[in-house]
Amino acid sequence: MIETVILAHLKTALDTDNVFMEVPRDNLPAQFVVVEKTGGDRLNHISTSTFAVQSYGESLYDAAALNELTKAAMDSLIEETEVSKSAYQTDYNFTDTETKRYRYQAVYDITHYE
C-alpha cells in the first residue's frame, strides 16, 4: 500500500514520528504532517496516485517552513523501490478556518508499483 510507503519515508526524511494519516485527536503536536490520498489510477499494473500532504504549525511561518521540508522529503520519495516518479503539482496556504490551525498543503502525483 503506497500510503504506508510514503508515511514511513516522511517519518525518516523529516526525522519525526509526527507524520500521520489523519489529524490526531489527542495530544496534538505543535507541528505535524498529514498524508492523504485524494485519487488514483492504474494502467498496465502501474499506478498513479495523487496525494495532499498537509503541514501544520503553531504559526503561518512554522507551517510554511515545515511545508518546505516536507516538499524536499516528497521529492526524495523516488529513492523508494516502489516509487518510479514523484511529481510536484502545487502548494499553498491551506489554513484550517474551522480549527484555526495554520497549515500548508502540497499536492503530488506519485507513480508507483503495486
Contacts in CASP RR format, 6 or more apart in sequence:
PFRMAT RR
TARGET T0000
AUTHOR 0000-0000-0000
METHOD contacts of the structure
MODEL  1
MIETVILAHLKTALDTDNVFMEVPRDNLPAQFVVVEKTGGDRLNHISTST
FAVQSYGESLYDAAALNELTKAAMDSLIEETEVSKSAYQTDYNFTDTETK
RYRYQAVYDITHYE
2 37 0 8 1.000
2 47 0 8 1.000
2 49 0 8 1.000
2 82 0 8 1.000
2 83 0 8 1.000
2 110 0 8 1.000
2 112 0 8 1.000
3 21 0 8 1.000
3 35 0 8 1.000
3 37 0 8 1.000
5 80 0 8 1.000
5 82 0 8 1.000
5 83 0 8 1.000
5 112 0 8 1.000
6 35 0 8 1.000
6 51 0 8 1.000
6 74 0 8 1.000
6 77 0 8 1.000
6 110 0 8 1.000
7 19 0 8 1.000
7 20 0 8 1.000
7 21 0 8 1.000
7 35 0 8 1.000
9 73 0 8 1.000
9 76 0 8 1.000
9 77 0 8 1.000
9 79 0 8 1.000
9 80 0 8 1.000
10 19 0 8 1.000
10 33 0 8 1.000
10 35 0 8 1.000
10 53 0 8 1.000
10 70 0 8 1.000
10 73 0 8 1.000
10 74 0 8 1.000
11 17 0 8 1.000
11 19 0 8 1.000
13 72 0 8 1.000
13 73 0 8 1.000
13 76 0 8 1.000
14 33 0 8 1.000
14 69 0 8 1.000
14 70 0 8 1.000
14 73 0 8 1.000
16 32 0 8 1.000
18 29 0 8 1.000
18 31 0 8 1.000
18 32 0 8 1.000
18 33 0 8 1.000
19 32 0 8 1.000
19 33 0 8 1.000
19 34 0 8 1.000
19 35 0 8 1.000
20 32 0 8 1.000
20 33 0 8 1.000
20 34 0 8 1.000
20 35 0 8 1.000
21 34 0 8 1.000
21 35 0 8 1.000
21 36 0 8 1.000
22 34 0 8 1.000
22 36 0 8 1.000
23 34 0 8 1.000
23 56 0 8 1.000
24 32 0 8 1.000
30 57 0 8 1.000
30 58 0 8 1.000
30 62 0 8 1.000
31 55 0 8 1.000
31 56 0 8 1.000
31 57 0 8 1.000
31 58 0 8 1.000
31 62 0 8 1.000
31 63 0 8 1.000
31 66 0 8 1.000
32 56 0 8 1.000
32 57 0 8 1.000
33 53 0 8 1.000
33 54 0 8 1.000
33 55 0 8 1.000
33 56 0 8 1.000
33 66 0 8 1.000
33 70 0 8 1.000
34 53 0 8 1.000
34 54 0 8 1.000
34 56 0 8 1.000
35 51 0 8 1.000
35 52 0 8 1.000
35 53 0 8 1.000
36 51 0 8 1.000
36 52 0 8 1.000
36 53 0 8 1.000
36 54 0 8 1.000
37 49 0 8 1.000
37 50 0 8 1.000
37 51 0 8 1.000
38 50 0 8 1.000
38 51 0 8 1.000
38 52 0 8 1.000
38 107 0 8 1.000
39 49 0 8 1.000
39 50 0 8 1.000
40 47 0 8 1.000
40 48 0 8 1.000
40 49 0 8 1.000
40 50 0 8 1.000
41 47 0 8 1.000
41 48 0 8 1.000
42 48 0 8 1.000
42 114 0 8 1.000
45 113 0 8 1.000
45 114 0 8 1.000
46 84 0 8 1.000
46 111 0 8 1.000
46 112 0 8 1.000
46 113 0 8 1.000
47 111 0 8 1.000
47 112 0 8 1.000
47 113 0 8 1.000
47 114 0 8 1.000
48 109 0 8 1.000
48 110 0 8 1.000
48 111 0 8 1.000
48 112 0 8 1.000
49 109 0 8 1.000
49 110 0 8 1.000
49 112 0 8 1.000
50 89 0 8 1.000
50 107 0 8 1.000
50 108 0 8 1.000
50 109 0 8 1.000
50 110 0 8 1.000
51 74 0 8 1.000
51 107 0 8 1.000
51 108 0 8 1.000
51 109 0 8 1.000
51 110 0 8 1.000
52 105 0 8 1.000
52 106 0 8 1.000
52 107 0 8 1.000
53 70 0 8 1.000
53 74 0 8 1.000
53 105 0 8 1.000
53 106 0 8 1.000
53 107 0 8 1.000
53 108 0 8 1.000
54 94 0 8 1.000
54 103 0 8 1.000
54 104 0 8 1.000
54 105 0 8 1.000
55 63 0 8 1.000
55 64 0 8 1.000
55 66 0 8 1.000
55 67 0 8 1.000
55 69 0 8 1.000
55 70 0 8 1.000
55 103 0 8 1.000
55 104 0 8 1.000
55 105 0 8 1.000
55 106 0 8 1.000
56 63 0 8 1.000
56 66 0 8 1.000
56 101 0 8 1.000
56 102 0 8 1.000
56 103 0 8 1.000
57 63 0 8 1.000
57 66 0 8 1.000
57 101 0 8 1.000
57 102 0 8 1.000
57 103 0 8 1.000
58 102 0 8 1.000
59 102 0 8 1.000
60 93 0 8 1.000
60 95 0 8 1.000
60 102 0 8 1.000
62 102 0 8 1.000
63 93 0 8 1.000
63 95 0 8 1.000
63 102 0 8 1.000
63 103 0 8 1.000
63 104 0 8 1.000
64 93 0 8 1.000
64 104 0 8 1.000
66 104 0 8 1.000
67 91 0 8 1.000
67 104 0 8 1.000
67 105 0 8 1.000
67 106 0 8 1.000
70 106 0 8 1.000
71 88 0 8 1.000
71 91 0 8 1.000
71 106 0 8 1.000
74 86 0 8 1.000
74 88 0 8 1.000
74 106 0 8 1.000
74 108 0 8 1.000
75 86 0 8 1.000
75 88 0 8 1.000
76 86 0 8 1.000
77 83 0 8 1.000
77 86 0 8 1.000
77 108 0 8 1.000
77 110 0 8 1.000
78 84 0 8 1.000
78 85 0 8 1.000
78 86 0 8 1.000
82 112 0 8 1.000
82 113 0 8 1.000
83 110 0 8 1.000
83 111 0 8 1.000
83 112 0 8 1.000
84 111 0 8 1.000
84 112 0 8 1.000
84 113 0 8 1.000
85 109 0 8 1.000
85 110 0 8 1.000
85 111 0 8 1.000
86 108 0 8 1.000
86 109 0 8 1.000
86 110 0 8 1.000
86 111 0 8 1.000
87 108 0 8 1.000
87 109 0 8 1.000
87 110 0 8 1.000
87 111 0 8 1.000
88 106 0 8 1.000
88 107 0 8 1.000
88 108 0 8 1.000
89 107 0 8 1.000
89 108 0 8 1.000
89 109 0 8 1.000
90 106 0 8 1.000
90 107 0 8 1.000
91 104 0 8 1.000
91 105 0 8 1.000
91 106 0 8 1.000
91 107 0 8 1.000
92 104 0 8 1.000
92 105 0 8 1.000
93 104 0 8 1.000
94 103 0 8 1.000
94 104 0 8 1.000
94 105 0 8 1.000
95 101 0 8 1.000
95 102 0 8 1.000
95 103 0 8 1.000
96 102 0 8 1.000
96 103 0 8 1.000
END
